[in-house]
Amino acid sequence: MRGARAIDTTVALLISAADAHAMTPVSQERRVSVVGDFTSIPFSFHFEDIESAPDFARFVQTAVNVPVDAVAAQDSRIDPGALHASGSFHASAGAGSPNASIDTDAESVFTVSFDVDTPTPFSLSGHVDLSLDRCDAATSGWVHLAGPGGVIADIAPSHSDYGIPFHCPQGCQDSTPVSASGAMAPGRYTLLVGTRGNTIETSYPQDVCTSALVTGSYEVDLVLTPPPEVPALPGAAPVALAAALALAGRTRRR
């Protein structure tokens, strides 16, 4: 019986080593939100829709704010060996009403921290796309990956156009790539991805900016290659298995 138990234990250790994950998620914050404030003296209204991921399961959600024409969306996954983040937003204050102002914010945010137990190859790839049309608006995006050795990748494109002179008189639009690869040392890492935008519409006679529109989107993948499986012949594992078999033989002879 002792020999059989030894064999079972050794086999279980081999299986657990072969099934080791490349990373272990420890925390997450994934959120989409749209928030707006409409003011027309003497009235003021606040609108918001905020959706957050409750756990590590796939997060597919959209936040909508019809009164201020804003939408934020996200489709993200946290897998044993990979993180996938895809999201977007658009925000427009619209034409507004006479003697009124509309302030709109929209964002899609992905933040995950995870542990790496053994040196592990990784590949980070993706892009952030932004656009800004007209003025009194701003849009920004970011991808930031850091660990025990410091910052691995960091991009933070943005456009802002409030007041004169105009930063984007003909509109702004661009795509910023992100790419990194190498080997992650054991430790804790955090990946932050997101886009955010704001528009302000003031329908007063002196206002020269009307119907601003901003958009942002991201598509980012972080893939870790899991540790190699325990080899069948060389190494310490077969030695342990041979010892267990020998113990089983001695037990049977008794």
C-alpha positions in Angstrom: 0.0 0.0 0.0 2.8 2.4 0.8 4.4 1.7 -2.6 1.1 2.5 -4.3 0.7 5.7 -2.4 4.2 6.7 -3.3 3.5 6.1 -7.0 0.2 8.1 -6.7 2.0 11.0 -5.1 4.8 11.1 -7.7 2.4 11.0 -10.6 0.3 13.8 -9.0 3.4 15.9 -8.7 4.3 15.3 -12.4 0.7 16.2 -13.5 0.7 19.4 -11.4 4.1 20.5 -12.8 2.9 19.9 -16.4 -0.3 21.9 -15.7 1.4 24.9 -14.1 -0.1 28.1 -15.4 2.1 30.9 -16.8 0.5 33.5 -14.5 -2.0 33.7 -11.6 -4.4 36.7 -11.6 -4.7 38.4 -8.2 -6.9 41.5 -8.8 -8.9 43.2 -11.5 -10.8 46.4 -12.2 -12.6 46.6 -15.5 -15.2 49.3 -16.0 -17.2 51.2 -18.6 -18.9 54.5 -17.7 -20.6 57.5 -19.2 -21.5 60.5 -17.1 -23.2 63.7 -18.1 -24.4 67.0 -16.6 -27.0 69.2 -18.3 -27.4 72.7 -17.1 -30.0 75.2 -18.2 -30.5 77.8 -15.5 -32.3 77.4 -13.2 -32.4 73.6 -13.9 -29.5 71.1 -13.6 -29.6 67.3 -14.3 -27.0 64.6 -13.8 -26.9 61.4 -15.8 -24.7 58.3 -15.5 -24.3 54.7 -16.4 -21.4 52.8 -14.8 -20.8 49.0 -15.3 -18.0 47.0 -13.6 -16.7 43.5 -13.8 -17.6 41.6 -10.6 -15.0 38.8 -11.0 -12.3 37.3 -13.3 -14.9 36.0 -15.8 -15.2 37.4 -19.3 -16.5 41.0 -19.2 -18.7 42.1 -22.0 -20.6 45.3 -21.2 -21.8 48.6 -22.6 -22.7 51.8 -20.8 -25.1 54.2 -22.5 -26.1 57.7 -21.7 -28.8 58.8 -24.2 -29.4 62.4 -22.9 -25.8 63.3 -23.6 -25.1 60.9 -26.5 -22.3 58.9 -25.0 -21.4 55.2 -25.2 -18.6 53.1 -23.7 -18.0 49.4 -24.3 -15.6 46.6 -23.4 -15.0 43.0 -24.2 -12.1 41.6 -22.1 -10.8 38.2 -20.9 -8.5 37.0 -18.2 -7.2 33.6 -19.2 -4.5 31.4 -17.4 -1.9 32.4 -19.9 -3.2 35.5 -21.6 -5.0 38.8 -21.1 -7.2 40.3 -23.9 -8.5 43.9 -23.7 -10.8 45.4 -26.3 -12.8 48.6 -25.7 -14.1 51.8 -27.1 -16.1 55.0 -26.4 -17.6 57.9 -28.1 -19.0 61.1 -26.6 -20.8 64.0 -28.2 -22.5 66.9 -26.4 -24.8 67.4 -29.4 -26.3 70.6 -30.4 -27.6 71.5 -26.9 -30.3 73.9 -26.1 -30.4 77.7 -26.0 -28.6 79.1 -23.0 -27.6 75.6 -21.8 -24.4 73.6 -21.3 -23.7 69.9 -21.5 -20.6 68.3 -20.0 -20.0 64.7 -21.0 -17.4 62.1 -19.9 -17.0 58.5 -21.2 -14.3 55.9 -20.5 -13.5 52.2 -20.9 -10.8 50.9 -18.4 -9.0 47.6 -18.0 -6.6 46.9 -15.0 -5.3 43.5 -14.0 -2.6 42.4 -11.7 -1.1 38.9 -11.8 1.8 36.9 -10.4 4.5 35.0 -12.3 6.2 32.2 -10.4 9.0 31.2 -12.9 10.8 33.1 -15.6 8.3 33.2 -18.5 8.5 34.5 -22.1 5.8 37.0 -23.0 4.6 39.1 -25.9 2.6 42.3 -25.7 0.9 43.8 -28.8 -1.9 46.1 -29.7 -2.9 49.7 -30.5 -4.9 52.7 -29.2 -6.9 54.8 -31.7 -8.2 58.3 -30.9 -10.1 61.0 -32.8 -11.3 64.5 -31.9 -13.6 66.6 -34.1 -14.2 70.3 -33.4 -13.3 71.9 -30.1 -14.1 72.1 -26.3 -13.2 68.4 -26.1 -10.4 66.0 -25.1 -9.6 62.3 -25.7 -6.8 60.1 -24.3 -5.7 56.5 -24.1 -3.0 54.5 -22.4 -1.3 51.1 -22.2 1.1 50.5 -19.3 2.8 47.3 -18.2 5.0 47.2 -15.2 6.5 44.6 -12.9 9.2 44.1 -10.2 11.9 45.3 -12.6 10.1 48.5 -13.5 8.1 49.7 -16.6 8.0 47.3 -19.5 5.8 49.3 -21.9 4.1 52.7 -21.7 2.1 54.7 -24.2 -0.2 57.6 -23.5 -1.5 59.4 -26.6 -3.9 62.3 -26.1 -5.6 65.3 -27.8 -7.1 68.3 -26.1 -8.8 71.3 -27.6 -10.3 73.8 -25.2 -10.4 77.4 -26.4 -8.5 79.4 -28.9 -6.1 78.8 -30.7 -7.5 75.5 -31.8 -5.3 72.4 -31.4 -7.3 70.4 -34.0 -8.9 72.9 -36.4 -9.4 70.2 -39.0 -9.9 67.4 -36.5 -7.3 65.0 -35.1 -7.1 61.2 -35.7 -4.3 58.8 -35.0 -3.4 55.2 -34.1 -0.6 54.5 -31.6 0.9 50.9 -31.5 2.4 49.2 -28.5 4.7 46.2 -28.6 7.1 44.5 -26.2 8.5 41.0 -25.7 11.0 39.2 -23.5 11.0 37.2 -20.3 9.2 38.1 -17.1 11.0 37.4 -13.9 9.1 36.0 -11.0 7.0 38.6 -9.3 3.8 40.7 -9.5 2.9 42.6 -12.7 0.1 45.0 -13.6 -1.4 45.8 -17.0 -3.4 49.0 -17.4 -5.3 49.8 -20.6 -8.0 52.3 -21.4 -9.5 55.3 -23.2 -11.3 58.3 -21.9 -13.0 61.4 -23.4 -14.7 64.6 -22.5 -16.9 67.1 -24.4 -18.4 70.4 -23.3 -21.2 72.1 -25.2 -22.2 75.6 -24.3 -25.0 77.1 -26.5 -24.4 80.7 -25.7 -24.1 83.5 -28.3 -20.4 83.9 -27.7 -19.6 80.2 -28.0 -17.6 79.3 -31.1 -17.5 75.5 -30.5 -20.5 73.4 -31.3 -21.3 69.7 -31.4 -17.8 68.4 -30.4 -17.3 64.6 -31.0 -14.5 62.5 -29.5 -13.8 58.7 -29.8 -11.3 56.3 -28.5 -10.7 52.5 -28.8 -8.0 49.9 -27.9 -7.1 46.4 -28.8 -4.4 44.8 -26.6 -3.1 41.3 -26.0 -0.6 40.0 -23.5 0.4 36.4 -24.0 2.7 34.4 -21.7 4.2 31.1 -22.7 3.7 28.5 -19.9 6.7 26.7 -18.4 7.6 23.6 -20.4 6.2 20.3 -19.3 8.4 17.9 -17.3 10.4 15.8 -19.7 9.7 12.1 -19.9 13.3 10.8 -19.4 16.0 13.2 -18.1 15.7 15.2 -14.9 14.7 14.6 -11.4 11.1 13.5 -11.9 11.9 10.1 -13.5 14.3 9.4 -10.7 11.6 10.0 -8.1 9.2 7.8 -10.1 11.9 5.0 -10.2 12.4 5.3 -6.5 8.6 5.0 -5.9 8.5 1.8 -8.1 11.4 0.3 -6.2 9.6 1.0 -2.9 6.5 -0.7 -4.3 8.5 -3.8 -5.3 10.1 -4.1 -1.8 6.6 -3.7 -0.3 5.2 -6.5 -2.4 8.2 -8.9 -1.5 7.4 -8.5 2.1 
